[in-house]
Amino acid sequence: MKDIYGILKKYFGYDSFRPGQEKIITSVLGGRDVFAVMPTGAGKSVCYQIPALAMEGITLVISPLISLMQDQVRNLKAMGVRGAYLNSSLTPSQIVLATKNAKKGMYKIIYVAPERLNTPAFLDFAMNSDISMIAIDEAHCISQWGQDFRPAYLRISEFIAMFEKRPVVAAFTATATKKVKDDIVNKSGLVHPVIYTGGFDRPNLSFAAEEPIDRLVYVRNYLAAHKNQSGIIYCLTRQETENAAAVLSSCGFGVSAYHAGMTDEDRRRVQEDFIYGRVNIITATSAFGMGIDKPDVRFVIHLNMPARMEDYYQQAGRAGRDGERAECILLYSPADVRINRFMIEQIPDNDPMTPEERQEYIRSELDCLQQMIFYSTSKHTCLRKRILVYFGENAPSHCNNCSVCRRNVITVKPAEDVRNYDRALYSKLKAHCRKLSLFGGVPLYTIASESMLRDMASLKPKTTAQLRLISGFGEEKIKRYGKDFINIINSF
């Protein structure tokens, strides 16, 4: 077996794995199928990217998310790994060229939309290439009980069965109830998989549920107190998204709206503005964010209560992916219950469900809604406990890092960042990263994370060897940016 620690250090710049990663990676490299439930920010992509780099042949990553594919391929290139994606954002000629290059073995990792798997051109490539691994990302899309059911996922098992030499298969999801987990295992074509369920808790996230008289006034005051921070404000409807953006913009905040009613070009522009830091705040419907891997989102505010805990936790989980402290705030109004109930009961007339299935679906969705009401109006039960118990985990009675615990006497303060670092040097390093981001056309966080910048401003490495001691500096990153960072530090 290849040195997975060496690969981790060379490409990702880390010396150790996060919980669960090593078990999943060694299982895949041992030829075992894997099903992993890992919370947002736990490092799922590492679990299939390292086996991909360790094995001969090509790894296919099946993903429903154009934004995630683009983001991951960009990150791979930054690490010195050749990757590609095949989805509807490419022109027919681009798809032909990418498929031709894939046939030549030019890419180590290829991201593909599930709808493309059974097209003649892709099947011709896949069945005549050395495919060593298939990773199924956002695997909950295979379940009709999941919040993002995607019919094309049901055909993945047929695609896998076509291989004469079957690749190892690994399926990943961030949030899944027991019913959804069972559905994934049964329908995804996994064979006697190693099952890993990571803890759902994200200790760096602070949770709050409030019922303000005027929600937009609450948000305005919050933004005024958290200037220059990156955040997402989720709204239930497109109209509320536009209205919130207009109101907050009129108050002087840089805000863009995002929803499914916009053109593809407008959505792409808003998304890239957010990722590249040209806009700090997005007001959005649930159409935004799935697969967005922007690590420095410091807050997620829900202007309305979602109908399901799965939706809420997935959206709230877009905060603090860098492991730094972040806030998740839900603003509740009884009107949210009426709107959600109405939306649950509006099943299209052409839906193939039988009357009995329709009734069961509505009952199940209303049960989920009731759990969200309990969460949103909780006065005595810890919010983190409500989340963890919903997903089948045990939890202490008090987390001391949610609005309920704060109201009911805090006994332990959340951990603060106690690293001492030179603020002036930090500012110079960050300014350099902004310049590299602008001219290189890559997000700032792919050059250096906040944690890496603070570590450089604290440790002040003078040589490449010292730079390697900072977590996050892989060989490709050092080769591209290391000399400039060292010159800035030495001249400082």
PyMOL commands that set and color helices and strands:
alter all, ss='L'
color gray80, all
select helices_A, chain A and resi 4-12+21-29+44-54+66-79+92-103+114-116+120-127+139-142+151-161+178-187+215-225+238-250+264-275+309-316+334-345+355-376+383-390+403-407+423-440+444-447+450-459+464-467+475-491
alter helices_A, ss='H'
color red, helices_A
select strands_A, chain A and resi 34-37+58-62+83-86+109-112+131-136+168-173+194-197+205-210+230-234+255-258+281-284+297-302+326-331
alter strands_A, ss='S'
color yellow, strands_A
deselect
rebuild
show_as cartoon
